[in-house]
Amino acid sequence: MNFRLSVDFVLVSVHHDCLANIYTTSDDPLSLRQTFRFKLNMVENEYQLHQILFPMFTRLRINTAFVVYHSFIHEILQRG
């Protein structure tokens, strides 16, 4: 059985004018959908899932050191 994971990345640029203390956001956020496919039996535990997804997320320049990344991996494992 194959497992497919689709992740939507949305990057919103926020600029801060320090002198005026004003924040502005970009009108056109960057949006990207990435789909990962792998065999379901490869996802037997959190460590294996991390080994599969780490290179892909690193290539997309997602900081895998954040707690949010590890929570994301745990949630994928629970739902998968």
KEZA-664712 format. One record per atom (N, C-alpha, C): residue in three letters; atom name; x, y, z. Coordinates in nm, 3 decimals, padded with zeros to 5 digits. Layout:
N
(pt ALA; CA; (X; Y; Z)),
...
This chain:
80
(pt MET; N; (00.084; -00.116; 00.000)),
(pt MET; CA; (00.000; 00.000; 00.000)),
(pt MET; C; (00.089; 00.124; 00.000)),
(pt ASN; N; (00.053; 00.222; -00.080)),
(pt ASN; CA; (00.130; 00.346; -00.088)),
(pt ASN; C; (00.067; 00.454; -00.001)),
(pt PHE; N; (00.150; 00.543; 00.045)),
(pt PHE; CA; (00.110; 00.655; 00.129)),
(pt PHE; C; (00.142; 00.782; 00.053)),
(pt ARG; N; (00.046; 00.873; 00.047)),
(pt ARG; CA; (00.069; 01.000; -00.021)),
(pt ARG; C; (00.041; 01.113; 00.078)),
(pt LEU; N; (00.136; 01.203; 00.089)),
(pt LEU; CA; (00.123; 01.317; 00.178)),
(pt LEU; C; (00.139; 01.444; 00.095)),
(pt SER; N; (00.037; 01.527; 00.096)),
(pt SER; CA; (00.044; 01.656; 00.026)),
(pt SER; C; (00.051; 01.767; 00.129)),
(pt VAL; N; (00.146; 01.857; 00.111)),
(pt VAL; CA; (00.166; 01.968; 00.204)),
(pt VAL; C; (00.160; 02.097; 00.124)),
(pt ASP; N; (00.080; 02.191; 00.172)),
(pt ASP; CA; (00.072; 02.323; 00.110)),
(pt ASP; C; (00.157; 02.420; 00.192)),
(pt PHE; N; (00.254; 02.482; 00.126)),
(pt PHE; CA; (00.338; 02.582; 00.190)),
(pt PHE; C; (00.291; 02.720; 00.143)),
(pt VAL; N; (00.272; 02.810; 00.237)),
(pt VAL; CA; (00.234; 02.947; 00.202)),
(pt VAL; C; (00.333; 03.040; 00.272)),
(pt LEU; N; (00.402; 03.118; 00.192)),
(pt LEU; CA; (00.500; 03.213; 00.244)),
(pt LEU; C; (00.444; 03.354; 00.229)),
(pt VAL; N; (00.427; 03.420; 00.341)),
(pt VAL; CA; (00.380; 03.558; 00.341)),
(pt VAL; C; (00.495; 03.644; 00.390)),
(pt SER; N; (00.531; 03.740; 00.308)),
(pt SER; CA; (00.641; 03.829; 00.341)),
(pt SER; C; (00.589; 03.946; 00.426)),
(pt VAL; N; (00.653; 03.967; 00.541)),
(pt VAL; CA; (00.616; 04.077; 00.630)),
(pt VAL; C; (00.737; 04.169; 00.642)),
(pt HIS; N; (00.714; 04.296; 00.617)),
(pt HIS; CA; (00.820; 04.397; 00.626)),
(pt HIS; C; (00.790; 04.491; 00.741)),
(pt HIS; N; (00.895; 04.530; 00.812)),
(pt HIS; CA; (00.879; 04.621; 00.925)),
(pt HIS; C; (00.960; 04.747; 00.901)),
(pt ASP; N; (00.891; 04.861; 00.903)),
(pt ASP; CA; (00.957; 04.991; 00.895)),
(pt ASP; C; (00.988; 05.031; 01.039)),
(pt CYS; N; (01.115; 05.019; 01.076)),
(pt CYS; CA; (01.154; 05.044; 01.215)),
(pt CYS; C; (01.128; 05.188; 01.259)),
(pt LEU; N; (01.152; 05.283; 01.170)),
(pt LEU; CA; (01.134; 05.423; 01.208)),
(pt LEU; C; (00.988; 05.457; 01.233)),
(pt ALA; N; (00.898; 05.405; 01.149)),
(pt ALA; CA; (00.756; 05.434; 01.164)),
(pt ALA; C; (00.684; 05.328; 01.247)),
(pt ASN; N; (00.753; 05.218; 01.278)),
(pt ASN; CA; (00.696; 05.105; 01.350)),
(pt ASN; C; (00.566; 05.055; 01.282)),
(pt ILE; N; (00.578; 05.034; 01.150)),
(pt ILE; CA; (00.465; 04.988; 01.070)),
(pt ILE; C; (00.502; 04.855; 01.005)),
(pt TYR; N; (00.411; 04.760; 01.012)),
(pt TYR; CA; (00.428; 04.630; 00.946)),
(pt TYR; C; (00.342; 04.626; 00.821)),
(pt THR; N; (00.399; 04.577; 00.712)),
(pt THR; CA; (00.321; 04.557; 00.590)),
(pt THR; C; (00.346; 04.416; 00.539)),
(pt THR; N; (00.245; 04.356; 00.480)),
(pt THR; CA; (00.257; 04.222; 00.424)),
(pt THR; C; (00.248; 04.229; 00.273)),
(pt SER; N; (00.307; 04.130; 00.208)),
(pt SER; CA; (00.303; 04.126; 00.063)),
(pt SER; C; (00.161; 04.095; 00.016)),
(pt ASP; N; (00.124; 04.152; -00.097)),
(pt ASP; CA; (-00.010; 04.130; -00.153)),
(pt ASP; C; (-00.022; 03.995; -00.220)),
(pt ASP; N; (00.092; 03.937; -00.259)),
(pt ASP; CA; (00.090; 03.812; -00.334)),
(pt ASP; C; (00.175; 03.707; -00.262)),
(pt PRO; N; (00.114; 03.631; -00.169)),
(pt PRO; CA; (00.194; 03.530; -00.099)),
(pt PRO; C; (00.237; 03.418; -00.193)),
(pt LEU; N; (00.354; 03.363; -00.165)),
(pt LEU; CA; (00.408; 03.252; -00.244)),
(pt LEU; C; (00.344; 03.124; -00.193)),
(pt SER; N; (00.286; 03.047; -00.284)),
(pt SER; CA; (00.219; 02.924; -00.247)),
(pt SER; C; (00.280; 02.808; -00.324)),
(pt LEU; N; (00.301; 02.697; -00.255)),
(pt LEU; CA; (00.364; 02.580; -00.316)),
(pt LEU; C; (00.302; 02.455; -00.257)),
(pt ARG; N; (00.266; 02.361; -00.342)),
(pt ARG; CA; (00.217; 02.231; -00.295)),
(pt ARG; C; (00.322; 02.127; -00.328)),
(pt GLN; N; (00.357; 02.049; -00.229)),
(pt GLN; CA; (00.454; 01.941; -00.246)),
(pt GLN; C; (00.387; 01.811; -00.205)),
(pt THR; N; (00.399; 01.709; -00.288)),
(pt THR; CA; (00.341; 01.579; -00.257)),
(pt THR; C; (00.452; 01.477; -00.243)),
(pt PHE; N; (00.449; 01.403; -00.133)),
(pt PHE; CA; (00.546; 01.300; -00.104)),
(pt PHE; C; (00.476; 01.165; -00.115)),
(pt ARG; N; (00.541; 01.068; -00.177)),
(pt ARG; CA; (00.485; 00.934; -00.189)),
(pt ARG; C; (00.587; 00.831; -00.141)),
(pt PHE; N; (00.537; 00.736; -00.062)),
(pt PHE; CA; (00.623; 00.628; -00.016)),
(pt PHE; C; (00.536; 00.512; 00.030)),
(pt LYS; N; (00.597; 00.399; 00.050)),
(pt LYS; CA; (00.527; 00.278; 00.093)),
(pt LYS; C; (00.481; 00.294; 00.238)),
(pt LEU; N; (00.358; 00.255; 00.266)),
(pt LEU; CA; (00.303; 00.270; 00.400)),
(pt LEU; C; (00.382; 00.188; 00.502)),
(pt ASN; N; (00.431; 00.072; 00.463)),
(pt ASN; CA; (00.506; -00.010; 00.558)),
(pt ASN; C; (00.639; 00.052; 00.600)),
(pt MET; N; (00.683; 00.158; 00.529)),
(pt MET; CA; (00.806; 00.228; 00.566)),
(pt MET; C; (00.783; 00.321; 00.685)),
(pt VAL; N; (00.657; 00.339; 00.720)),
(pt VAL; CA; (00.623; 00.432; 00.827)),
(pt VAL; C; (00.576; 00.353; 00.949)),
(pt GLU; N; (00.667; 00.278; 01.006)),
(pt GLU; CA; (00.632; 00.198; 01.123)),
(pt GLU; C; (00.654; 00.273; 01.253)),
(pt ASN; N; (00.739; 00.374; 01.249)),
(pt ASN; CA; (00.760; 00.454; 01.370)),
(pt ASN; C; (00.804; 00.595; 01.332)),
(pt GLU; N; (00.810; 00.680; 01.431)),
(pt GLU; CA; (00.841; 00.821; 01.408)),
(pt GLU; C; (00.982; 00.840; 01.351)),
(pt TYR; N; (01.076; 00.759; 01.395)),
(pt TYR; CA; (01.213; 00.770; 01.345)),
(pt TYR; C; (01.219; 00.741; 01.195)),
(pt GLN; N; (01.151; 00.635; 01.150)),
(pt GLN; CA; (01.152; 00.602; 01.007)),
(pt GLN; C; (01.085; 00.711; 00.925)),
(pt LEU; N; (00.973; 00.765; 00.975)),
(pt LEU; CA; (00.906; 00.872; 00.903)),
(pt LEU; C; (00.997; 00.994; 00.893)),
(pt HIS; N; (01.067; 01.025; 01.001)),
(pt HIS; CA; (01.162; 01.136; 00.999)),
(pt HIS; C; (01.272; 01.112; 00.895)),
(pt GLN; N; (01.323; 00.989; 00.887)),
(pt GLN; CA; (01.427; 00.957; 00.790)),
(pt GLN; C; (01.379; 00.975; 00.646)),
(pt ILE; N; (01.251; 00.949; 00.623)),
(pt ILE; CA; (01.194; 00.964; 00.488)),
(pt ILE; C; (01.172; 01.112; 00.454)),
(pt LEU; N; (01.115; 01.187; 00.548)),
(pt LEU; CA; (01.075; 01.325; 00.520)),
(pt LEU; C; (01.186; 01.428; 00.539)),
(pt PHE; N; (01.283; 01.399; 00.624)),
(pt PHE; CA; (01.388; 01.497; 00.654)),
(pt PHE; C; (01.457; 01.551; 00.528)),
(pt PRO; N; (01.505; 01.464; 00.436)),
(pt PRO; CA; (01.571; 01.519; 00.317)),
(pt PRO; C; (01.479; 01.606; 00.230)),
(pt MET; N; (01.353; 01.566; 00.223)),
(pt MET; CA; (01.258; 01.643; 00.142)),
(pt MET; C; (01.232; 01.780; 00.203)),
(pt PHE; N; (01.212; 01.785; 00.334)),
(pt PHE; CA; (01.187; 01.912; 00.400)),
(pt PHE; C; (01.311; 01.999; 00.402)),
(pt THR; N; (01.427; 01.940; 00.415)),
(pt THR; CA; (01.551; 02.015; 00.410)),
(pt THR; C; (01.569; 02.079; 00.272)),
(pt ARG; N; (01.539; 02.002; 00.167)),
(pt ARG; CA; (01.549; 02.055; 00.030)),
(pt ARG; C; (01.456; 02.174; 00.010)),
(pt LEU; N; (01.341; 02.173; 00.079)),
(pt LEU; CA; (01.246; 02.284; 00.070)),
(pt LEU; C; (01.280; 02.397; 00.167)),
(pt ARG; N; (01.394; 02.383; 00.237)),
(pt ARG; CA; (01.446; 02.483; 00.331)),
(pt ARG; C; (01.354; 02.505; 00.451)),
(pt ILE; N; (01.293; 02.398; 00.497)),
(pt ILE; CA; (01.212; 02.402; 00.618)),
(pt ILE; C; (01.302; 02.363; 00.734)),
(pt ASN; N; (01.303; 02.444; 00.837)),
(pt ASN; CA; (01.390; 02.420; 00.952)),
(pt ASN; C; (01.337; 02.300; 01.030)),
(pt THR; N; (01.408; 02.191; 01.023)),
(pt THR; CA; (01.365; 02.067; 01.088)),
(pt THR; C; (01.406; 02.062; 01.235)),
(pt ALA; N; (01.470; 02.167; 01.285)),
(pt ALA; CA; (01.509; 02.172; 01.426)),
(pt ALA; C; (01.396; 02.225; 01.514)),
(pt PHE; N; (01.296; 02.286; 01.454)),
(pt PHE; CA; (01.187; 02.343; 01.532)),
(pt PHE; C; (01.095; 02.234; 01.587)),
(pt VAL; N; (01.038; 02.262; 01.701)),
(pt VAL; CA; (00.943; 02.170; 01.765)),
(pt VAL; C; (00.822; 02.148; 01.674)),
(pt VAL; N; (00.783; 02.249; 01.600)),
(pt VAL; CA; (00.667; 02.238; 01.511)),
(pt VAL; C; (00.689; 02.127; 01.408)),
(pt TYR; N; (00.810; 02.115; 01.355)),
(pt TYR; CA; (00.840; 02.009; 01.259)),
(pt TYR; C; (00.819; 01.872; 01.323)),
(pt HIS; N; (00.868; 01.854; 01.444)),
(pt HIS; CA; (00.855; 01.725; 01.512)),
(pt HIS; C; (00.709; 01.696; 01.548)),
(pt SER; N; (00.634; 01.799; 01.582)),
(pt SER; CA; (00.490; 01.782; 01.607)),
(pt SER; C; (00.419; 01.741; 01.478)),
(pt PHE; N; (00.462; 01.799; 01.367)),
(pt PHE; CA; (00.407; 01.767; 01.237)),
(pt PHE; C; (00.433; 01.620; 01.202)),
(pt ILE; N; (00.555; 01.573; 01.224)),
(pt ILE; CA; (00.590; 01.434; 01.200)),
(pt ILE; C; (00.504; 01.342; 01.286)),
(pt HIS; N; (00.488; 01.377; 01.412)),
(pt HIS; CA; (00.408; 01.296; 01.504)),
(pt HIS; C; (00.262; 01.290; 01.457)),
(pt GLU; N; (00.208; 01.401; 01.413)),
(pt GLU; CA; (00.068; 01.405; 01.367)),
(pt GLU; C; (00.051; 01.321; 01.240)),
(pt ILE; N; (00.145; 01.327; 01.148)),
(pt ILE; CA; (00.139; 01.245; 01.027)),
(pt ILE; C; (00.137; 01.098; 01.065)),
(pt LEU; N; (00.222; 01.061; 01.159)),
(pt LEU; CA; (00.229; 00.921; 01.203)),
(pt LEU; C; (00.097; 00.878; 01.265)),
(pt GLN; N; (00.038; 00.963; 01.346)),
(pt GLN; CA; (-00.088; 00.929; 01.410)),
(pt GLN; C; (-00.202; 00.914; 01.310)),
(pt ARG; N; (-00.206; 01.001; 01.211)),
(pt ARG; CA; (-00.314; 00.997; 01.112)),
(pt ARG; C; (-00.290; 00.892; 01.004)),
(pt GLY; N; (-00.163; 00.861; 00.980)),
(pt GLY; CA; (-00.130; 00.764; 00.876)),
(pt GLY; C; (-00.162; 00.624; 00.920)),
